[in-house]
Amino acid sequence: MNRVYIKTYGCQMNVRDSEAVAVMLRGRGYRITEKEEEADIVLLNTCSVRDQAEQKAIGKGGYLSRRKRANPRFILGIMGCMAQNRGAELFDRLPDLDLVVGTQRFHHVPDYLDRLTAERAPGAPRPSTILDLEEEEGSQDTIRGHDEDTRRVSAFVSIMQGCNMSCAFCIVPKTRGSERSRSIEEITAEVEELVAGGTREVTLLGQIVTSYGRGVIPPLDGKSAFVQLIERLHDIPGLARIRFTSPHPRGFNRDLAEAYGYLPKLCPYVHLPLQSGSDRMLKAMNRPYSRQKYLEIVESLRAVTPGMYFSTDIIVGFPGETEDDFAQTRSLFEEVGYDMAYIFKYSIRSGTPAAGLPDQIPDEVKEERNQVLLKLLSESSRRRNQSLLHSEQEVLVEGPARKGNLYHGRTPGNRVVLFPASERLVGELVPVRVNRVTVSSLYGELALAGVDAAVG
């Protein structure tokens, strides 16, 4: 009764939380399995950003309930954002559920599983169910452990949790709570430990990562707490690259833009959420910037790093979005020329201001607008990749590719590269000459003079 399978939905923060829970469970004597069918315990780490994500998790829970009826000792739990959002309602939707744990209580999961497992021993009393959604000061500091068995060249590091913004469409403040930042010293120690174990690249995580330390860590020499943190991590020997997600446009002040010019480990890739190119829609969404301000941020970053890569988040079909509003989004989308984008069709999130707005957009209109932007993205991504053909790119080798006798890695601009290599190059920065491109990937050969890197 100690084999645990964790299924993760949603963002990188959820991936990081699942890894931390797995580390805690291993430390308690549980065995983490990659095979759902052999698990004694299944935990679903859930997302609430879109209705579709919640429905997937509920559907999965319903499927697993059938297994529980066949095996009463099987344990089923839901944790994360949907657990925080839906709470006790989940026991009504999924009567066979044993455990519901919110976003600030992950560190209690081993204790709860110990209790639930003991209650399923022969002769034990009737098993109970557990619901824990309490807020807890300092809970983000427990999401630190990294799994040594699956430690990778690139690792996620949670530097803060929560959000103090009030975007009309977003449920994150409800599910993750208010902003809470870890100290620079704690984060630095975690990254130093990762680097000692072979990590070469870290991605700093937060609901609004650029709000790190706001109101807690004062500016120093005109630099925000976030830039101070990046500078400290930049000094760690052996760390090759630093990335971060997900920021907010208002976090891109002059100090952060300038940091790209003097911190070579800070990758020239920025995820800059837009949501809409229409000032009218941005105001309705309660996004505190304008179309013009957003373009000024893009230009300030390109002024420091002309070849900067950009990705974004877009919502199509927000209540009241007219054809003109969408045309403005489309024109800005084309003007920036994004390398990657996450395009979402607006879905109602109960408990958010937008849920009760009039002029909800029909699904077929949302889908049409979604497809328009996806086509533009494909064209933009292909152009960028085509511009890299025959160039030499610095690639951090991450490991074997899923298909073919190739290895994969990423450029500083976050482009996936596939090429012949060998295990001994994993974790190394190598030059790759690009000889073929697709919309999503680059293909090439190692450009190591006198070295046959494809041979063990």
C-alpha positions in Angstrom: 0.0 0.0 0.0 2.8 2.4 -0.6 3.0 3.0 -4.4 1.9 6.5 -5.4 1.1 7.9 -8.8 0.8 11.7 -9.2 -1.0 13.1 -12.2 -0.3 16.8 -12.8 -2.5 19.2 -14.7 -1.8 22.8 -15.6 1.2 25.2 -15.2 4.9 24.8 -14.3 4.1 25.7 -10.7 1.9 22.6 -10.5 4.7 20.5 -12.0 7.0 21.9 -9.3 4.5 21.3 -6.5 4.1 17.6 -7.7 7.8 17.1 -7.6 8.1 18.5 -4.1 5.2 16.2 -2.9 6.9 13.2 -4.5 10.2 14.1 -2.6 8.3 14.3 0.7 6.5 11.0 0.1 9.7 9.2 -0.8 11.2 10.5 2.4 8.3 8.9 4.3 8.8 5.5 2.6 6.4 5.7 -0.2 7.4 4.6 -3.7 6.6 7.0 -6.6 5.6 5.1 -9.7 5.2 6.3 -13.3 2.5 3.7 -14.0 -0.9 4.6 -12.8 -2.2 1.0 -13.1 0.2 -0.3 -10.5 -0.4 2.5 -7.9 -2.1 1.9 -4.6 -2.6 5.7 -4.3 -3.4 8.2 -7.0 -3.1 11.9 -6.4 -4.4 14.4 -9.0 -2.7 17.8 -8.8 -5.2 20.0 -10.4 -5.7 23.4 -12.3 -8.6 25.8 -12.2 -7.5 28.4 -14.7 -9.9 27.1 -17.3 -13.1 25.0 -17.0 -11.7 22.4 -19.4 -8.8 21.7 -17.0 -11.2 21.1 -14.1 -13.5 18.9 -16.2 -10.5 16.7 -17.2 -9.6 16.2 -13.6 -13.1 15.4 -12.5 -13.4 13.0 -15.4 -10.2 11.3 -14.4 -11.5 11.1 -10.8 -14.7 9.5 -12.0 -12.8 6.9 -14.0 -10.6 6.1 -10.9 -13.6 5.8 -8.7 -14.6 2.6 -10.6 -11.2 1.2 -9.6 -11.8 2.1 -6.0 -15.1 0.3 -5.9 -13.3 -2.8 -7.0 -10.6 -2.3 -4.5 -11.7 -0.5 -1.3 -8.1 -0.2 -0.1 -7.2 2.0 -3.1 -6.8 5.7 -2.1 -7.8 8.6 -4.4 -6.9 12.2 -3.6 -7.2 15.6 -5.3 -4.8 18.5 -4.4 -3.9 21.9 -5.8 -6.0 24.7 -7.4 -9.2 22.9 -8.1 -9.1 21.4 -4.6 -8.8 24.9 -3.2 -11.5 26.3 -5.5 -14.1 23.5 -5.2 -13.4 22.2 -1.7 -16.1 20.0 -0.1 -18.1 20.2 -3.3 -15.7 17.6 -4.8 -16.9 15.0 -2.3 -20.4 15.5 -3.8 -19.1 15.2 -7.4 -16.8 12.2 -6.5 -18.2 10.3 -3.5 -15.3 7.8 -3.6 -12.8 10.6 -3.0 -10.6 10.2 0.1 -8.5 13.3 0.3 -8.8 17.0 -0.8 -5.8 19.2 -0.1 -5.5 22.9 -1.0 -2.5 24.8 -2.4 -0.9 25.8 0.9 -1.1 22.4 2.5 1.0 20.1 0.3 3.5 19.5 3.1 0.8 17.7 5.0 0.1 15.1 2.3 2.5 12.4 3.8 0.7 12.7 7.2 -2.7 12.3 5.6 -1.7 9.3 3.5 -0.2 7.7 6.6 -3.5 8.1 8.3 -5.6 6.9 5.3 -3.4 3.9 4.7 -3.5 2.9 8.4 -7.3 3.1 8.3 -7.4 0.6 5.5 -5.5 -2.1 7.4 -7.5 -5.2 8.3 -9.7 -4.7 11.4 -9.3 -0.9 11.3 -12.4 1.3 11.8 -14.4 2.6 8.9 -12.1 4.9 6.8 -12.5 8.7 7.0 -12.1 11.4 4.4 -9.9 14.4 4.8 -10.4 18.0 3.7 -7.7 20.6 4.3 -7.9 24.1 2.6 -6.4 26.2 5.4 -4.0 29.1 4.6 -0.6 28.8 6.3 2.1 31.4 6.6 5.4 30.3 5.1 3.9 27.2 3.4 5.7 28.0 0.2 9.0 27.5 1.9 8.3 23.7 2.1 8.2 23.4 -1.7 11.9 23.1 -1.9 13.0 19.5 -2.2 14.0 18.2 -5.7 13.8 14.6 -6.7 17.4 13.2 -7.0 16.2 10.2 -8.9 14.7 12.4 -11.7 16.8 15.5 -11.3 17.3 17.1 -14.7 19.7 19.5 -16.4 17.0 22.1 -16.2 15.0 22.6 -13.0 12.0 24.7 -11.7 12.5 26.8 -8.6 9.5 28.4 -6.8 10.5 31.8 -5.6 7.0 33.1 -4.6 3.4 32.1 -4.6 0.1 33.9 -4.6 -1.2 37.0 -6.5 -2.4 40.4 -5.4 -3.8 41.4 -8.8 -7.5 41.4 -9.5 -7.8 40.5 -13.2 -11.5 40.0 -14.0 -11.0 36.6 -15.6 -8.6 35.0 -13.2 -9.2 32.7 -10.2 -5.6 32.4 -9.1 -5.9 34.9 -6.2 -8.6 32.7 -4.8 -6.8 29.4 -5.3 -3.2 30.5 -4.4 -3.8 33.3 -2.0 -1.9 36.6 -1.6 1.7 37.1 -2.6 4.3 35.4 -0.4 8.0 35.6 -1.3 10.9 33.4 -0.1 14.1 35.1 0.9 17.0 35.6 -1.5 19.2 33.5 0.8 16.8 30.5 0.8 16.4 30.6 -3.0 20.2 30.9 -3.6 20.9 28.0 -1.3 18.4 25.8 -3.2 19.9 26.7 -6.6 23.4 26.1 -5.3 22.3 22.6 -4.2 20.7 22.0 -7.6 23.9 23.1 -9.4 26.0 20.8 -7.2 23.8 17.9 -8.4 24.2 18.7 -12.1 21.6 21.3 -12.9 22.7 23.9 -15.4 19.6 25.9 -16.0 16.9 27.1 -13.6 13.5 28.6 -14.3 12.2 30.8 -11.5 8.5 30.4 -10.9 5.7 32.6 -9.4 2.1 33.5 -10.2 3.5 36.9 -11.0 7.2 36.3 -10.7 8.2 39.9 -11.3 6.3 40.9 -8.2 8.9 38.9 -6.2 9.8 40.6 -2.9 7.5 43.6 -3.5 6.9 45.5 -0.2 9.2 43.1 1.6 12.7 43.5 0.0 13.5 47.1 -0.6 15.1 48.4 -3.9 18.9 48.6 -3.9 20.7 50.9 -6.2 17.6 51.4 -8.2 17.1 47.6 -8.6 14.0 45.7 -7.7 14.1 42.7 -5.4 13.6 40.5 -8.5 16.6 41.9 -10.3 18.6 41.6 -7.0 17.7 37.9 -6.9 18.7 37.3 -10.5 22.1 39.0 -9.9 22.7 36.8 -6.9 21.9 33.6 -8.8 24.0 34.8 -11.8 27.1 34.7 -9.5 26.7 30.9 -8.8 29.5 29.0 -10.5 28.3 26.2 -12.7 24.9 27.7 -13.4 24.7 28.4 -17.1 21.2 29.8 -17.7 18.4 31.6 -15.9 14.8 31.9 -17.1 11.6 32.9 -15.3 7.8 32.7 -15.7 5.2 34.0 -15.5 5.6 37.8 -15.2 3.3 40.7 -15.6 3.9 43.7 -18.0 4.0 46.1 -15.1 7.0 44.2 -13.7 9.2 45.2 -16.7 10.7 48.4 -15.5 14.0 49.8 -16.7 16.1 47.8 -14.2 14.8 44.5 -15.6 15.1 45.5 -19.2 18.7 46.6 -18.6 19.6 43.4 -16.8 19.5 41.5 -20.1 22.4 43.7 -21.3 24.8 42.8 -18.4 23.7 39.4 -17.2 24.7 36.9 -19.9 23.1 33.9 -18.1 19.7 35.6 -18.3 18.2 34.0 -21.4 17.0 36.4 -24.1 13.5 34.9 -23.9 10.6 36.8 -22.4 7.1 35.5 -21.7 5.1 38.7 -21.7 1.3 38.1 -21.2 -0.8 40.4 -23.3 -4.4 39.0 -23.0 -5.8 41.5 -25.5 -4.6 44.2 -27.8 -7.6 46.3 -27.2 -7.5 49.1 -24.6 -11.2 48.7 -24.1 -10.8 44.9 -23.4 -7.7 45.5 -21.2 -9.8 47.9 -19.0 -12.6 45.4 -18.8 -10.1 42.7 -17.8 -8.7 45.0 -15.2 -5.2 44.8 -16.7 -3.3 47.9 -15.6 -1.5 48.8 -18.9 -2.4 49.9 -22.3 -1.7 48.7 -25.8 0.9 51.4 -26.2 2.6 50.7 -22.9 2.9 47.0 -23.8 4.6 47.9 -27.1 6.9 50.2 -25.3 8.0 47.3 -23.1 8.6 45.2 -26.1 10.7 47.9 -27.7 12.7 48.5 -24.5 13.7 44.9 -24.4 14.6 44.8 -28.1 16.7 47.9 -27.6 18.9 46.0 -25.2 18.6 42.6 -27.0 17.6 43.0 -30.6 17.1 39.3 -31.1 14.9 38.9 -28.0 12.4 36.0 -28.3 8.8 36.7 -27.1 5.9 34.5 -26.0 2.6 35.6 -24.6 -0.9 34.7 -23.3 -4.0 35.7 -25.2 -7.6 35.4 -24.3 -10.1 35.4 -27.2 -13.8 35.8 -26.7 -13.7 37.8 -23.4 -17.3 39.0 -22.7 -18.1 42.0 -24.9 -15.1 41.5 -27.3 -16.2 43.0 -30.6 -14.7 42.4 -34.1 -12.8 45.6 -33.7 -11.4 44.6 -30.4 -10.2 41.3 -31.9 -8.8 43.1 -34.9 -6.6 45.2 -32.5 -5.4 42.0 -30.8 -4.6 40.5 -34.2 -2.7 43.6 -35.4 -0.6 43.8 -32.2 0.0 40.0 -32.4 1.4 40.5 -35.9 3.4 43.6 -34.9 5.2 41.9 -32.1 5.8 38.7 -34.1 5.6 36.2 -31.2 7.8 33.1 -31.2 5.3 31.2 -29.0 1.9 31.9 -27.6 -0.7 30.3 -25.4 -4.1 31.2 -26.9 -7.1 30.5 -24.7 -10.8 30.7 -25.5 -12.4 32.5 -22.5 -14.2 30.2 -20.1 -16.4 31.4 -17.2 -14.7 30.9 -13.8 -17.2 31.1 -11.0 -16.1 33.5 -8.3 -14.4 35.9 -10.8 -15.8 39.4 -11.7 -16.1 38.4 -15.4 -18.4 35.4 -14.7 -21.4 37.7 -14.4 -20.7 40.0 -17.3 -23.2 40.4 -20.1 -22.4 39.9 -23.8 -20.8 36.4 -23.5 -19.3 35.4 -26.8 -20.6 32.4 -28.7 -18.3 29.4 -28.7 -18.1 29.3 -32.5 -16.9 32.9 -32.6 -14.2 32.1 -29.9 -13.1 29.1 -32.0 -12.9 31.2 -35.2 -10.7 33.9 -33.5 -8.6 31.2 -31.8 -7.8 29.7 -35.2 -6.9 33.0 -36.7 -4.3 33.6 -34.0 -3.0 30.0 -34.2 -2.4 30.5 -37.9 -0.5 33.7 -37.4 1.6 32.1 -34.7 2.5 29.2 -37.0 3.6 31.6 -39.6 5.6 33.8 -37.2 7.3 30.7 -35.6 8.2 29.3 -39.0 9.7 32.7 -40.0 11.8 32.8 -36.9 13.1 29.2 -37.3 13.7 29.8 -41.0 16.0 32.8 -40.0 18.1 30.4 -37.9 18.7 28.0 -40.8 22.5 27.4 -41.3 23.3 29.4 -38.2 25.3 28.0 -35.2 23.3 27.9 -32.0 24.5 27.3 -28.4 22.4 24.4 -27.1 22.1 23.0 -23.6 21.9 19.2 -24.0 19.0 17.9 -21.9 18.9 14.2 -23.0 17.7 11.7 -25.5 14.8 12.8 -27.7 11.6 10.7 -27.5 11.8 9.6 -31.1 14.7 8.7 -33.3 18.3 8.2 -32.4 18.7 11.9 -31.5 19.3 14.1 -28.5 17.4 17.3 -27.7 18.2 20.6 -26.1 17.3 24.3 -26.2 18.8 27.5 -27.4 19.0 30.6 -25.2 15.9 31.7 -27.1 14.0 28.5 -25.9 13.9 26.9 -29.4 14.0 23.1 -29.3 16.9 21.5 -31.2 17.3 17.9 -32.2 20.7 16.5 -33.2 22.9 13.3 -33.1 24.9 13.3 -29.9 25.8 11.0 -27.0 25.0 10.6 -23.3 28.4 12.2 -22.2 27.2 15.5 -23.6 24.1 15.8 -21.4 24.3 18.9 -19.3 26.9 20.5 -21.6 26.6 23.6 -23.7 27.5 22.7 -27.3 27.4 24.5 -30.7 24.9 23.0 -33.2 24.7 24.0 -36.8 21.1 24.1 -37.9 20.4 22.4 -41.2 16.6 21.9 -41.2 13.7 23.6 -39.5 10.0 23.0 -38.9 7.4 25.3 -37.3 8.2 24.0 -33.8 11.8 22.6 -33.9 15.3 23.0 -35.3 17.4 20.1 -36.5 21.2 20.1 -36.8 24.6 18.6 -36.3 27.2 19.2 -33.6 29.8 21.8 -34.7 32.6 20.5 -32.5 35.9 20.6 -34.5 37.6 17.2 -34.4 35.1 15.6 -32.1 32.8 12.8 -33.0 30.2 13.6 -30.3 27.7 11.0 -31.6 29.9 8.2 -30.5 29.8 7.2 -26.8 
